Amino acid sequence: MDAIAARINAVRERIAAAAQQAGRSAGEVRLIGVTKTQPPERIERALAAGLTDFGENRVQEAEPKIAALAYAHPPASWRLIGHLQRNKAKKAAALFDAVDSLDSLDLARTLDRHVGELAQRTQARLPVLLQVNVSGEASKEGFALVGWEEQPALFDAFCAEVEALLALPHLHIRGLMTIAPWSSDPEAARPTFRSTRRLRDRLAQRFQGDWDELSMGMTDDFAVAIAEGATLVRVGRAIFGER
């Protein structure tokens, strides 16, 4: 068996075991292959192994890969998982099937405008996730929400932004994304994942819409993320090996 295919199978087995332990179905968790620095040939091997969802960190790196694999069968689905600069929003609107790292209202308005200008999009609205920073780690992007559970004013201010986001006609908010601070102990990520899930649940109570997605967890901590409700896990190293 191809090495990448074998690693994908191993990751899927780990996902299934984590889901079972959490009392969930493995079918509730989607595997996103993180393809940062990976050439199209290696991504094509992952496609051949049945992985169809891929996450890219940078618009400029993703563009030639998406073009190279445009006619692949089965087709690849591309998600932007890294920080999006406003000057790259037009290109991102044309390239990606979803943007999982929307981190400001200003960016959302720019992206919404560009999606609306693209008549060739097959989807009327672009699926997006709101990236939230509940840990307070300075190096992480996202809506700043550290301590939101103890600070009603902070939560209410975020809700005012969410209300404006939901009014944008060309974006479809599907849930939240977060990145936990790195630690050698996967359990250290649990408070971040739990806080994000609680935030999603509060938003779902307050606002109508689809709040079904939680993108949480990477190679080292995705089992903990699944236990805390992740529906999307972003895995690179465990599939493609060390960069």
Rosetta silent file (secondary structure, phi, psi, omega in degrees, C-alpha in Angstrom):
SEQUENCE: MDAIAARINAVRERIAAAAQQAGRSAGEVRLIGVTKTQPPERIERALAAGLTDFGENRVQEAEPKIAALAYAHPPASWRLIGHLQRNKAKKAAALFDAVDSLDSLDLARTLDRHVGELAQRTQARLPVLLQVNVSGEASKEGFALVGWEEQPALFDAFCAEVEALLALPHLHIRGLMTIAPWSSDPEAARPTFRSTRRLRDRLAQRFQGDWDELSMGMTDDFAVAIAEGATLVRVGRAIFGER
SCORE:     score description
SCORE:     0.000 S_00000001
   1 L     0.000  141.488  175.850    0.000    0.000    0.000 S_00000001
   2 L   -55.390  142.281 -175.755    1.144    3.528   -0.754 S_00000001
   3 H   -62.063  -41.360  179.241    2.677    5.185    2.323 S_00000001
   4 H   -66.006  -41.156  177.796    0.330    8.174    2.234 S_00000001
   5 H   -61.518  -40.756  179.741   -2.682    5.873    1.859 S_00000001
   6 H   -63.944  -40.158 -179.805   -1.489    3.811    4.828 S_00000001
   7 H   -69.894  -36.199  175.954   -1.136    6.916    6.981 S_00000001
   8 H   -61.632  -44.287  178.144   -4.596    8.144    5.973 S_00000001
   9 H   -60.487  -41.220 -179.715   -6.045    4.794    7.010 S_00000001
  10 H   -64.791  -40.947  178.487   -4.195    4.988   10.334 S_00000001
  11 H   -65.471  -41.809  179.366   -5.525    8.506   10.996 S_00000001
  12 H   -62.981  -36.292  176.575   -9.061    7.415   10.142 S_00000001
  13 H   -65.182  -39.267  177.510   -8.718    4.539   12.611 S_00000001
  14 H   -66.437  -37.982  177.032   -7.600    7.007   15.296 S_00000001
  15 H   -63.472  -45.463 -179.159  -10.568    9.241   14.490 S_00000001
  16 H   -62.576  -41.378  179.689  -12.961    6.306   14.742 S_00000001
  17 H   -65.646  -42.280  179.738  -11.470    5.218   18.087 S_00000001
  18 H   -65.342  -40.782  179.515  -11.661    8.753   19.503 S_00000001
  19 H   -64.913  -43.786  179.443  -15.245    9.142   18.322 S_00000001
  20 H   -60.565  -44.127  179.926  -16.275    5.810   19.813 S_00000001
  21 H   -62.745  -30.891  179.639  -14.694    6.704   23.139 S_00000001
  22 L   -87.798    1.311 -178.360  -16.625    9.990   23.101 S_00000001
  23 L    74.239   27.421 -179.152  -19.909    8.239   22.286 S_00000001
  24 L  -117.709  166.967  174.098  -19.992    9.712   18.807 S_00000001
  25 L   -90.124  141.145  176.957  -20.071    8.299   15.287 S_00000001
  26 H   -60.729  -26.410  179.151  -16.897    8.480   13.216 S_00000001
  27 H   -67.846  -11.733  178.225  -19.093    9.794   10.418 S_00000001
  28 H   -82.106   -8.673 -173.922  -19.586   13.012   12.397 S_00000001
  29 L  -118.534  123.105  179.732  -15.916   13.919   11.976 S_00000001
  30 E  -101.589  135.351  179.698  -14.416   14.990    8.657 S_00000001
  31 E   -90.804  123.361  176.038  -10.693   14.684    8.005 S_00000001
  32 E  -106.807  118.356  177.151   -9.030   17.723    6.394 S_00000001
  33 E   -81.941  119.166 -178.878   -5.600   16.992    4.940 S_00000001
  34 E   -84.522  117.534 -169.234   -3.303   19.967    5.539 S_00000001
  35 L  -108.553   19.312  176.623   -1.233   20.350    2.385 S_00000001
  36 L   -54.927  128.549 -179.233    1.078   23.225    3.308 S_00000001
  37 L    70.412   -1.622 -178.039    4.403   22.756    1.410 S_00000001
  38 L   -86.559  133.526  178.894    3.086   19.573   -0.237 S_00000001
  39 L   -76.457  161.454 -178.502    3.399   19.325   -4.052 S_00000001
  40 H   -55.641  -33.885 -177.533    0.417   18.354   -6.232 S_00000001
  41 H   -62.179  -38.807  179.875    1.791   14.838   -6.815 S_00000001
  42 H   -73.891  -34.699  176.213    1.572   13.974   -3.115 S_00000001
  43 H   -65.904  -37.765  178.322   -1.883   15.502   -2.814 S_00000001
  44 H   -62.463  -35.181  176.786   -2.958   13.404   -5.807 S_00000001
  45 H   -66.204  -37.587  176.413   -1.819   10.289   -3.929 S_00000001
  46 H   -66.375  -39.615  175.574   -4.014   11.317   -1.001 S_00000001
  47 H   -59.973  -43.379  179.670   -6.927   11.812   -3.407 S_00000001
  48 H   -63.051  -25.652  179.451   -6.347    8.328   -4.804 S_00000001
  49 L   -87.042    0.934  175.033   -6.539    7.027   -1.231 S_00000001
  50 L   101.354    2.409  176.763   -9.986    8.563   -0.781 S_00000001
  51 L   -88.404  124.058 -175.161   -9.168   11.835    0.970 S_00000001
  52 L  -117.647  -11.670 -177.859  -11.025   14.662   -0.757 S_00000001
  53 E  -105.959  125.702 -176.015  -10.897   17.588    1.703 S_00000001
  54 E  -130.828  144.623  179.742   -7.729   19.661    1.849 S_00000001
  55 E  -117.351  131.009  178.255   -6.692   22.720    3.816 S_00000001
  56 E  -118.113  144.544 -177.377   -4.218   25.332    2.640 S_00000001
  57 L   -87.958  -29.455 -173.448   -2.695   28.109    4.740 S_00000001
  58 L  -129.932  136.580 -179.721   -1.822   30.623    2.034 S_00000001
  59 H   -60.292  -45.869 -174.432   -3.705   31.786   -1.031 S_00000001
  60 H   -67.156  -30.946  177.258   -0.553   32.175   -3.134 S_00000001
  61 H   -77.812  -33.756 -177.661    0.662   28.656   -2.352 S_00000001
  62 H   -71.131  -34.053 -170.439   -2.748   27.108   -2.930 S_00000001
  63 H   -54.937  -51.188 -179.660   -3.401   28.665   -6.334 S_00000001
  64 H   -68.379  -29.758  178.449   -1.041   26.522   -8.469 S_00000001
  65 H   -68.777  -44.239  179.457   -2.011   23.349   -6.601 S_00000001
  66 H   -61.837  -39.902  177.699   -5.713   23.952   -7.134 S_00000001
  67 H   -64.955  -42.220 -177.711   -5.052   24.590  -10.823 S_00000001
  68 H   -65.245  -30.074 -175.634   -2.910   21.445  -11.147 S_00000001
  69 L  -108.345   18.043 -175.396   -5.616   19.262   -9.585 S_00000001
  70 L   -61.449  -29.131 -176.115   -8.637   20.972  -11.139 S_00000001
  71 L  -109.315   18.981  179.330   -9.528   17.911  -13.190 S_00000001
  72 L   -68.999  149.021  175.730   -8.729   15.270  -10.600 S_00000001
  73 L  -128.870  122.790   -1.359  -11.244   12.494   -9.988 S_00000001
  74 L   -68.090  158.738 -178.865  -12.667   12.451   -7.432 S_00000001
  75 L   -69.683  148.067  176.937  -12.545   16.242   -7.264 S_00000001
  76 L   -85.808  147.840  172.177  -10.749   17.888   -4.369 S_00000001
  77 E  -110.094  128.966 -171.715  -12.491   20.291   -2.011 S_00000001
  78 E  -112.770  129.629  179.703  -10.270   23.158   -0.886 S_00000001
  79 E  -121.273  135.023  173.086  -10.547   25.039    2.400 S_00000001
  80 E   -86.043  120.488 -176.580   -8.515   28.076    3.435 S_00000001
  81 L  -115.217   -4.205  178.642   -7.365   27.433    7.005 S_00000001
  82 L  -102.793  171.580 -178.084   -4.714   30.145    7.365 S_00000001
  83 L   -59.448  132.937  179.442   -5.006   33.868    7.942 S_00000001
  84 L  -104.661  120.672  174.190   -6.563   35.706    4.995 S_00000001
  85 L   -80.805  146.447 -176.508   -5.288   39.168    4.170 S_00000001
  86 H   -60.205  -33.353 -179.306   -7.879   41.555    2.780 S_00000001
  87 H   -74.259   -5.845  175.793   -5.847   42.116   -0.399 S_00000001
  88 H  -106.260    1.753 -174.040   -6.068   38.370   -1.091 S_00000001
  89 H   -64.457  -37.634 -179.620   -9.825   38.122   -0.499 S_00000001
  90 H   -62.257  -45.046 -179.849  -10.792   38.423   -4.172 S_00000001
  91 H   -67.370  -40.457  179.155   -8.539   35.544   -5.152 S_00000001
  92 H   -61.272  -39.266  179.533   -9.662   33.462   -2.166 S_00000001
  93 H   -60.217  -34.895 -179.184  -13.293   33.945   -3.169 S_00000001
  94 H   -81.476  -29.610 -171.538  -12.542   32.454   -6.577 S_00000001
  95 H   -89.161  -42.638 -164.158  -10.288   29.614   -5.407 S_00000001
  96 L   -98.414  149.171  175.558  -11.714   28.069   -2.258 S_00000001
  97 L   -83.484  -18.674  177.671  -14.790   25.997   -1.519 S_00000001
  98 E  -160.155  150.043  173.550  -14.787   27.278    2.070 S_00000001
  99 E  -117.804  114.578 -174.106  -12.909   29.784    4.222 S_00000001
 100 E   -97.465    5.843 -170.315  -12.391   28.457    7.747 S_00000001
 101 E  -130.057   37.918  178.843  -10.388   31.388    9.104 S_00000001
 102 E   -73.172  119.752 -169.000  -12.649   34.431    8.931 S_00000001
 103 L  -127.771   11.997  174.729  -11.382   36.614   11.764 S_00000001
 104 L  -161.775  154.769  178.183  -12.891   40.097   11.430 S_00000001
 105 H   -68.022  -37.947  178.450  -16.036   41.856   10.291 S_00000001
 106 H   -60.972  -44.902  177.689  -14.053   44.086    7.926 S_00000001
 107 H   -62.370  -42.477 -179.665  -12.534   41.053    6.209 S_00000001
 108 H   -60.001  -41.803  179.446  -15.950   39.415    6.000 S_00000001
 109 H   -64.336  -39.362  178.058  -17.427   42.445    4.256 S_00000001
 110 H   -66.235  -45.828  179.772  -14.610   42.463    1.723 S_00000001
 111 H   -62.840  -42.935  179.455  -14.914   38.731    1.086 S_00000001
 112 H   -58.165  -43.081 -179.978  -18.695   38.968    0.792 S_00000001
 113 H   -62.588  -43.503 -178.664  -18.375   41.662   -1.860 S_00000001
 114 H   -69.114  -37.682  176.839  -15.935   39.610   -3.924 S_00000001
 115 H   -62.222  -41.492  179.674  -18.046   36.449   -3.679 S_00000001
 116 H   -63.399  -25.231 -179.452  -21.043   38.441   -4.905 S_00000001
 117 H   -82.826  -10.183 -174.777  -19.062   39.576   -7.946 S_00000001
 118 L   -95.960   93.056 -179.437  -18.264   36.006   -8.995 S_00000001
 119 L   -67.344  -21.466 -175.249  -21.057   34.837  -11.227 S_00000001
 120 L   -82.353   -5.142  179.349  -19.178   31.613  -11.955 S_00000001
 121 L   -63.943  134.939  178.617  -19.414   30.330   -8.368 S_00000001
 122 L   -76.944  -25.673  178.286  -21.508   27.160   -8.199 S_00000001
 123 L   -98.048  137.783  178.779  -22.579   27.995   -4.638 S_00000001
 124 L   -66.914  -33.699  179.229  -24.742   31.037   -4.031 S_00000001
 125 L  -127.755  145.422  179.028  -22.978   31.589   -0.714 S_00000001
 126 E   -87.733  122.056  176.362  -19.443   30.771    0.369 S_00000001
 127 E   -65.823  134.576  179.061  -19.316   28.578    3.504 S_00000001
 128 E  -137.354  153.707  168.956  -17.191   30.170    6.208 S_00000001
 129 E  -115.470  147.828  176.037  -16.129   29.492    9.779 S_00000001
 130 E   -91.333  120.285  177.613  -15.385   32.217   12.297 S_00000001
 131 E   -81.246  127.410 -178.641  -11.921   31.809   13.769 S_00000001
 132 E  -120.893  144.817  176.864  -11.936   32.531   17.488 S_00000001
 133 E  -113.844   96.852 -179.247   -9.052   32.992   19.915 S_00000001
 134 L   -98.188   -6.584 -177.957  -10.300   31.898   23.340 S_00000001
 135 L   -90.858  -22.174 -177.636   -6.850   31.115   24.758 S_00000001
 136 L    82.760    5.614 -179.515   -5.450   34.631   24.522 S_00000001
 137 L   -66.884  123.597 -172.890   -2.272   33.412   22.824 S_00000001
 138 L   -63.626  -28.034 -176.345   -0.851   36.474   21.072 S_00000001
 139 L   -79.997   -7.440 -177.480    0.460   34.515   18.086 S_00000001
 140 L   -96.327  138.985  174.872   -3.002   33.199   17.172 S_00000001
 141 L   -80.563  173.895  174.105   -5.408   35.003   14.867 S_00000001
 142 L   124.434  163.753  172.843   -9.143   35.174   15.458 S_00000001
 143 E   -59.755  127.997 -174.857  -11.842   37.146   17.187 S_00000001
 144 E   -76.641  108.549 -173.509  -10.372   37.930   20.615 S_00000001
 145 L  -134.885   26.299  177.069  -12.602   36.094   23.088 S_00000001
 146 L   -64.051  128.907  179.858  -10.402   35.038   25.979 S_00000001
 147 L    78.687   16.536 -175.508  -12.553   34.994   29.121 S_00000001
 148 L   -59.748  -30.400 -177.266  -15.818   35.409   27.218 S_00000001
 149 L   -70.021  -27.031 -179.809  -17.691   33.152   29.661 S_00000001
 150 L   -99.206   -2.940 -176.677  -16.885   35.438   32.592 S_00000001
 151 L  -126.655   87.661 -178.570  -17.317   38.697   30.663 S_00000001
 152 H   -55.231  -34.270 -179.118  -20.885   39.164   29.393 S_00000001
 153 H   -65.567  -36.129  178.639  -19.947   42.465   27.744 S_00000001
 154 H   -66.324  -43.864  178.513  -17.282   40.725   25.638 S_00000001
 155 H   -64.122  -43.539 -179.580  -19.750   38.065   24.516 S_00000001
 156 H   -63.739  -37.892  178.025  -22.409   40.666   23.729 S_00000001
 157 H   -64.662  -40.654  176.827  -19.932   42.700   21.663 S_00000001
 158 H   -64.211  -41.045  179.575  -19.036   39.584   19.685 S_00000001
 159 H   -61.525  -34.948  176.955  -22.728   38.825   19.176 S_00000001
 160 H   -63.721  -38.147  176.226  -23.200   42.280   17.678 S_00000001
 161 H   -68.697  -40.547  179.136  -20.490   41.432   15.144 S_00000001
 162 H   -61.227  -40.418  178.115  -22.048   38.022   14.492 S_00000001
 163 H   -59.344  -42.066  177.405  -25.394   39.685   13.787 S_00000001
 164 H   -67.776  -37.368  178.526  -23.703   41.864   11.175 S_00000001
 165 H   -64.364  -42.452 -178.522  -21.881   38.845    9.749 S_00000001
 166 H   -65.991  -21.531  179.968  -25.091   36.865    9.399 S_00000001
 167 L   -81.335  -10.954 -179.986  -26.603   39.717    7.389 S_00000001
 168 L   -70.284  125.742 -168.871  -23.957   39.438    4.662 S_00000001
 169 L   -74.501  -19.878 -172.090  -25.773   37.918    1.680 S_00000001
 170 L  -109.452    4.144  176.819  -22.937   35.950    0.073 S_00000001
 171 E  -115.733  141.465  179.974  -21.386   34.244    3.114 S_00000001
 172 E  -118.131  101.493 -179.645  -22.816   31.210    4.893 S_00000001
 173 E   -73.599  124.494 -176.027  -21.578   30.967    8.473 S_00000001
 174 E  -112.217   -9.462 -178.713  -21.358   27.303    9.427 S_00000001
 175 E   155.360 -151.580 -173.507  -19.604   27.389   12.809 S_00000001
 176 E  -125.281  156.339  172.453  -16.285   28.123   14.499 S_00000001
 177 E  -131.389  143.881  174.393  -12.609   27.319   14.116 S_00000001
 178 L  -146.186  160.651  175.501   -9.880   27.552   16.722 S_00000001
 179 L  -125.056  122.458  179.554   -6.215   26.674   17.214 S_00000001
 180 L   -79.742  151.100  173.501   -5.083   25.571   20.656 S_00000001
 181 L   -58.334  143.609 -179.110   -1.711   26.660   22.049 S_00000001
 182 L   -69.448  141.272  173.943    0.976   24.081   21.319 S_00000001
 183 L  -154.130  151.227  175.230    1.873   21.680   24.096 S_00000001
 184 L   -72.216  -13.539  179.066    3.558   18.301   24.329 S_00000001
 185 L  -106.036  110.272 -179.127    0.506   17.222   26.346 S_00000001
 186 H   -56.225  -30.622 -178.967   -2.649   16.933   24.182 S_00000001
 187 H   -63.622  -22.361  179.233   -4.813   17.370   27.290 S_00000001
 188 H   -64.269  -20.625 -179.799   -3.542   20.937   27.590 S_00000001
 189 H   -82.380  -13.880 -172.917   -5.688   21.785   24.542 S_00000001
 190 H   -58.251  -45.418  179.572   -8.932   20.626   26.161 S_00000001
 191 H   -57.902  -38.257  178.076   -9.875   23.973   27.814 S_00000001
 192 H   -64.719  -46.030 -179.667   -9.522   25.761   24.460 S_00000001
 193 H   -65.705  -42.008 -178.426  -11.638   23.183   22.644 S_00000001
 194 H   -65.251  -42.309  179.480  -14.262   23.071   25.389 S_00000001
 195 H   -63.818  -38.367  178.895  -14.574   26.862   25.517 S_00000001
 196 H   -66.280  -41.884  177.991  -14.966   26.997   21.731 S_00000001
 197 H   -63.627  -42.129  178.978  -17.690   24.360   21.780 S_00000001
 198 H   -63.838  -38.337  177.277  -19.549   26.216   24.523 S_00000001
 199 H   -62.745  -45.541  177.906  -19.243   29.427   22.524 S_00000001
 200 H   -59.150  -43.231 -178.425  -20.675   27.717   19.444 S_00000001
 201 H   -63.845  -39.081  178.502  -23.551   26.340   21.523 S_00000001
 202 H   -66.043  -41.001  178.601  -24.348   29.795   22.933 S_00000001
 203 H   -64.754  -39.687  179.702  -24.324   31.298   19.449 S_00000001
 204 H   -64.837  -31.462  176.675  -26.621   28.550   18.170 S_00000001
 205 H   -72.470  -33.879 -173.265  -29.069   29.369   20.971 S_00000001
 206 H   -86.849  -32.285 -174.157  -28.969   33.088   20.222 S_00000001
 207 L  -123.939  140.930  171.384  -28.981   33.088   16.420 S_00000001
 208 L   -72.264  158.919  178.137  -30.851   31.102   13.811 S_00000001
 209 L   129.326 -170.464 -178.521  -28.764   29.398   11.139 S_00000001
 210 L  -100.810  110.394  179.084  -26.355   26.535   10.720 S_00000001
 211 L  -119.472   40.822 -170.169  -23.887   26.279   13.591 S_00000001
 212 L   -88.619  -11.928 -173.704  -23.022   22.630   13.048 S_00000001
 213 E  -104.343  137.994  172.973  -19.285   22.845   12.319 S_00000001
 214 E  -133.669  108.016  177.501  -16.382   22.989   14.778 S_00000001
 215 E   -93.307  105.299 -176.216  -12.905   22.904   13.239 S_00000001
 216 L  -147.952  140.098  173.171  -10.614   21.955   16.117 S_00000001
 217 L    99.351  138.324  177.450   -7.607   19.715   16.547 S_00000001
 218 L  -129.099 -164.656 -172.128   -4.486   18.824   14.609 S_00000001
 219 L   -49.468  -46.098 -172.177   -2.115   15.850   14.438 S_00000001
 220 L   -85.035  -19.674 -172.750   -1.158   15.836   18.112 S_00000001
 221 L  -131.717   15.204 -173.955   -4.456   16.767   19.763 S_00000001
 222 H   -69.761  -24.912  177.319   -7.329   15.835   17.460 S_00000001
 223 H   -63.948  -41.557  176.721   -8.508   12.983   19.724 S_00000001
 224 H   -64.902  -41.138  179.022   -9.114   15.520   22.514 S_00000001
 225 H   -61.037  -41.532  178.721  -10.832   17.826   20.020 S_00000001
 226 H   -63.370  -40.613  177.322  -13.158   15.020   18.939 S_00000001
 227 H   -61.404  -27.659 -179.067  -14.037   14.353   22.575 S_00000001
 228 L   -97.209    6.660  171.412  -14.985   18.028   22.852 S_00000001
 229 L   110.370    8.486 -179.844  -17.168   18.043   19.741 S_00000001
 230 L   -57.932  138.975  172.946  -14.933   18.696   16.715 S_00000001
 231 L  -110.211  -15.920  176.083  -16.556   17.982   13.360 S_00000001
 232 E  -131.309  128.648  174.900  -13.471   18.909   11.295 S_00000001
 233 E  -121.023  138.161 -172.366   -9.912   17.943   12.218 S_00000001
 234 E  -106.644  110.127 -171.963   -6.915   19.384   10.380 S_00000001
 235 E  -125.473  122.797  177.506   -4.117   16.849    9.943 S_00000001
 236 L  -114.900  -64.890 -172.654   -0.898   17.330    8.002 S_00000001
 237 H   -59.055  -39.817 -177.704    2.120   15.636    9.553 S_00000001
 238 H   -70.194  -14.617  178.026    0.356   12.356   10.354 S_00000001
 239 H  -101.271  -49.852 -171.924   -0.640   12.037    6.670 S_00000001
 240 H  -100.577   -5.806 -178.044    2.248   13.536    4.709 S_00000001
 241 L    86.237  178.678  179.572    5.089   13.122    7.195 S_00000001
 242 L   -64.670  143.672  179.257    7.437   15.757    8.531 S_00000001
 243 L   -72.229    0.000    0.000    7.893   18.795    6.283 S_00000001
